[in-house]
């Protein structure tokens, strides 16, 4: 005799008979013959060694043992069904954790829109975000501490794969009452004597130093004022006249009524950002995010 102790179909038949109070009604709900349902429930009873139903011409009624069994088994079957569904969701990338490294603002732009869409589609996926320098992000990827990093100007990274997704212009943030605040674009000559407010650690400092070196032609006499603050307070300092700041277009969407954002003429070519991940990363949540990123990168975008 086949072992059917863990065959949920037989349990389902017994539960439906109990719910309908009739083998005939249960069979009709399953689109099976009454004899098939009756035979399989009897087989279940034989394996269990306990009668589950009292049968008569009026229908079927649970025995005391059958009532207890069906009650407990229903809970177990529901838990197993939930476990199977959760496992399938994890495999599809709908449940689980993804660790993201980045070097830019989430105030707006491609990445902010991507994560918003991803969270809407996969609400049970947990997203952890960390601002990292490019070197720290690469180490995190290779050590499996970061699943996906969004980095600028990506070159080949051993052990990793990358896909270019979007570009961002570089802007100069000035106080609204600054003499240059009404310009349509700024040159390095316009702002060379300004004090540049630079966040003192991590991704922000790396990007700012890179932009300033590129703008100044590698000069070392640029006035950089290092500040241990986030982007919001950096803009507050700009509005109060402490200096100016360089920002990517995504950060300019964090509106500040006392700050003007002017594009830089010498950096007209957008900074190209890519998603980077380890070749050995098997996180299904990361794969779902990358699939969505590829699709979003192919859509036309408006704005700066």
Secondary structure as UniProt FT lines:
FT   TURN            5..6
FT   HELIX           8..20
FT   HELIX           23..30
FT   HELIX           34..48
FT   STRAND          53..56
FT   TURN            57..58
FT   STRAND          59..62
FT   HELIX           64..92
FT   STRAND          96..102
FT   HELIX           110..121
FT   TURN            123..124
FT   STRAND          125..131
FT   HELIX           134..142
FT   TURN            143..144
FT   STRAND          148..152
FT   TURN            158..159
FT   STRAND          160..168
FT   STRAND          170..175
FT   TURN            176..177
FT   TURN            179..182
FT   STRAND          185..186
FT   HELIX           188..191
FT   TURN            192..193
FT   STRAND          196..199
FT   HELIX           202..216
FT   STRAND          224..227
FT   HELIX           231..239
FT   TURN            240..241
FT   STRAND          244..248
FT   TURN            249..250
FT   HELIX           251..253
FT   TURN            257..258
FT   STRAND          259..264
FT   HELIX           265..267
FT   STRAND          271..278
FT   TURN            279..280
FT   HELIX           284..297
//
